[in-house]
Amino acid sequence: MLIRRELPEDEAGITEVHAEAFAPFYPGSHPVEPGLVVRLRNSDAWLPRLSLVAVVDGAVVGHVCCTRGALLPGGYPALGLGPLGVRERHKRSGVGSALMHAVLGAADALDEPLVVLLGHPEYYPRFGFRPAADLGIEPQDPEWAPAFQARPLTSHRPELRGRFEYAQPFSEL
């Protein structure tokens, strides 16, 4: 398995990854995540250096991205992680973990201070995430609080607090 930055020729594979990975959550319907990635890619919040793919035998089998968000008031920069998707036959084989470690390492190397996500509270703590409230960070929607998590990186500062605002395409879901 190779983890690398997304290339233009990976876009169709990324769409397929998210369509397959999120299909179980949308019985009888189409997942929103493939379209979300396209909208994020076309927004000013897109960070190409933080859109990573997992490749096995030349095929994209996983994808993760982080986009620019902000802590309000103050507009402090922070990253929103997601979506993270892995093809069904590659789940539980380390692809998701490899993508998480790679994107967090890349974000840290770029001096990003903080990554937030809305995700399973039992999965993401293994990557250093904890309840965002522990860091003084609130979700846009209070109902998200149980699954809203944050991961401070090396350049994190205690004054980075407030309500996290995801990139605009998330609001269009």
N, C-alpha and C positions, 0 to 999 in steps of 0.2 A: 504494500500500500504506500502511495505517495501522497503527501499533503502539500498543496501548492496554491498559489493565488489563482483565482478564476481568470480564465481567458475568454475572449469573445466566442470562440467555438464551443465553449462549455455551456452556453446559455440553455440550449435545448435539453441537455442532460440534467442541468440543475432543475429545470421545470419538471422533468420526469421524476427526479428524486423526491421533490416536495409533493407532487401529486400522489405518488405511491406512499410516501411516509405518513401523510396526513389523511389519506382516504378513510381509514377506520374511524376517524372522528367526525366524518360527514356522511353517514349512511344515506344513500339515495340522493346525494348531492355531490358537488365538486368542491374540493378544498380551496380555501381562499389564499393559502400560502404561496402557490406558484405565481399568482397575479400580484401578490404583495411584493415578492422579490423583484418582479419587473418594475413595479411602481417605485420601489426603493431605489433600484438601479438608475431610474430616470429622474431622481430627486436630487436636490442639493445636499441631502444628508448622506448620500452614498459615499463610502470610503473604500475604494477599490483594493487597497492594501489589506483590508479586513474582510474580504470575501474569499473564503477558502474552500477548496474542493478536496475530497478524498478520491483518488483514482486507483482502480485495481484493473490490471490487464487492459489499460487504455480507456476504461469506461469510468465515468463519474458515478460514484456510488454513495457520496455524501456531500453535504454542503452546509456551511454556516456563514453568517455575516454579522457584522456589527455596523450600526449606523449612528450618525451624530444625533444626540439628544441634548437636553439641557436641564439643569436644576434651576428652578424658579423659586423666589425671585432671584435676580442676580445674573441669570443666564450662564452659570458655570457649565463648561462643557462636560459631558458624560456620554458614555456609549450605551446604546440599547442593543442587546444581543438577541438575534433571532431573525428568521427562523433557523433552527437546526434540524436537518433532515437526513435520514439514512435509508437507503433501499431496504426493503423487507428482508431479503436473503442475507444482508450484511449486518443486520441488527444483532446486538449481543456478541459482536466479534471485535470490539475495540475501536470501531470506526468513529462513533460519536465521541468517545473519550479522546481519541487522537485529535479530532477537529477542535474540541474544547480546549485542550492544552495548547494547541497551535495558535488559535485565535487569541487566547489570553496572553500567551507569550508575545505575540506580535503586537497586541495593544500595549502591553507593558513596554516593549522596546520602542514604541512610538511616543512614549511619555504620556499616554492617556491615563487619567487618574482613577477612573471608576467605570465599572461595567454593571449594568442592571439587566434583569430579565424577569419575565413572568413565566414560571415553570414549576415543575414538580418539586415540592419541598424536600423530598427524600432522595432525589437524584443529584441535584446541583451542589449541595454542600461538599461533596467529594472534590469539587474544583475550587473550594474556598468561598463559595457563596454562603451568605447568611441572610436572615430577615433584614430587608432594607431599613426597617424602622430602627434596628440596632445602630445604624449609622446616621439616623436623623433624616432618612429619605422616605418620602411618601409617594404612593402611586397616584396616577391621574384619577383612578376610580378607587374609592376606599374598599370596595368589594374584592379587589385584587390582593389586598394585604396578606392573606395567608400564603400566597404563592409568589409574592413580589420580593425578589432577592437582589442583593448587591454584592459586588466583589471589589474591594479596594485594591488598587495596584500600587506600585512603588511610589509614584508621584502623588498619591492621594494626600489630601490635607483635611484636617478636621472641620474646617469651615465649609466644606463641600456638603451642604445640607439643603433640604427643601423638597419641593414637589418635582418629580421627574416628568419631563414632557418628551414623549417619543416623537420620532420623525413623523411628519404630516401623513404619509401614506398609512400609518397604523390607525389613524383617526378615521380613515375612509373605509375601514372593514365593516 
